[in-house]
Amino acid sequence: MSKFAEPMTRLIDELKKLPGIGNKSAQRLAFHILRSSADDADALASAVRDVKANLHLCSICNNITDVDPCVYCSSPTRNQKIVCVVEEPTNIAAVEKTRHFNGVYHVLHGSLSPLHGVGPEQLRIENLITRVGGGEIEEVILATNPTVEGEATATYLAQQLKRQGVMVTRIAMGIPVGSDIEYTDEVTMLKAMEGRREM
Ligand SMILES: [Zn+2]
């Protein structure tokens, strides 16, 4: 038998599904929500609903957006001929904080991992190939993570893209191997972008 009332147990169970939230944290969050005002609780619930109802993927770059094309793809001041390929939408913020990249993005939504059953078909690679095939793109910067999966993804993409005659570069590994570019400080990220090499 559960030690909490049913609605509380249900909230704790839902919170536990979030990444990095264990049983203890879920209980703490649930009690925080219980003690908060009805307005705050409503705001949280509606923010969760809106994120699912109003956000979708950009039809060009697969970034998460409320307008299509996204702010980067539709920007007249950004260089639409340089595409930076990242694994996740959150990685865009890591590149943006260098303030030295003025191109656009392509989000793969993952990395190749044969062991976990993630092949090229599971990633958003096809519309990158089509995009580059249009002939307008001059450089593709591969900014996948410096992990085994990220490297495998970069190598695969380099092979596919070079066939199309586009310049393909890989960010330099100022970023520690095995880490995630999301947690990289702006100086390291900037060095990594500056030191990119052709693949
Ligand atoms: Zn876009």
Boltz pocket constraint, residues with backbone or C-beta under 6 A from the ligand:
constraints:
  - pocket:
      binder: B
      contacts: [[A, 58], [A, 59], [A, 60], [A, 61], [A, 62], [A, 63], [A, 69], [A, 70], [A, 71], [A, 72], [A, 73], [A, 74], [A, 105]]
      max_distance: 6.0
